[in-house]
Amino acid sequence: MPELPEIEVVREGLDKWVRARTVQTVQVLDPRSVRRHTDGVQDFEQTLTGCSIASVVRRGKFLWMELGGLAAPAALVTHLGMSGQLLVEEADAPDEKHLKVRLSLSKKSDFPGELRFVDQRIFGGMFLSRLVATGDNLPAGAGSTSATIPDAAAHIARDVMDPYRNPDDLYSALRKRTTQLKRAILDQGIVSGVGNIYADEALWQAELSGLRNTATIKRPEVRRLNEALVDVMTRALAAGGTSFDSLYVNVNGASGYFARSLNAYGREGKTCTRCLDNERVSLIRRDPFMGRSSFTCPVCQPRPRKR
């Protein structure tokens, strides 16, 4: 599942290639990919045709394009799911095997003429959502200058890269819960954009166990965790995200390479690099977690004692 850095890489590509262009035609090739648009395929195609793309915005894992030319403010929301891709292509380029939605765009310089939504597993999709005011009257997310957000995304918290987020809010939110720390930072209502990979990486960097009860967390520990989350996301973004297979790519089809820099996730049975630097021997362990896996160092991320 793509996480914040991967979605931001896509957002930056869309901002370069499709912002300030007009949607000339819309073709839905698989109705399942617009199933979240409750008014149906025909309404999706007709409403979107003729709209201009005013901005490309991201909050957490939510990605949307604010639209101009509509009677009521709205956005085109895209959820990539497990395998969704947004690709910019020349109009005469061969159709991808799993092409689901095609947007033909107005001409701009020598930019490619189409934006394509490709999705092999069909967990993602596109839909239109009305824009509503942000709860704090501040810009909604990366790429936004307006205090509006799609109604479909209004429930999620600001993400770790958001300059308008107050890091102290994380401590307050965690202390109000009684749950495991990793579960809490995966909760998009507490802080958005964090998924399984970067949760493991940040917890490892902060030397905290994801099994800790949030009611016991101390302010300095949360400050350390917040710094780790920001650092991990920043480094992943600089590397173009984390790609474990060919399904996650940016809008030009290139894969990220942050997977080469992972310290915990996916390293079961390998030596913990921090322990090695401190002349200790410890192997990364893998444990089942919510249908997925958690990767931790048993030495520098000690588990809480059972009472």
Secondary structure by P-SEA (a helix, b strand, c coil): cccaaaaaaaaaaaaaccccccccccccccccccccccccaaaaaaaacccccccccccccbbbbbbcccccccccccccccbbbbbbbcccccccccccbbbbbccccccccbbbbbbcccccbbbbbbbbbcccccccccccccccccccccccccccccccccaaaaaaaaaaccccaaaaaacccccccccaaaaaaaaaaaccccccccccccaaaaaaaaaaaaaaaaaaaaacccccccccccccbbbbccccccccccccccccaaaaaacbbbbbbbbbccccccccccccccccccc
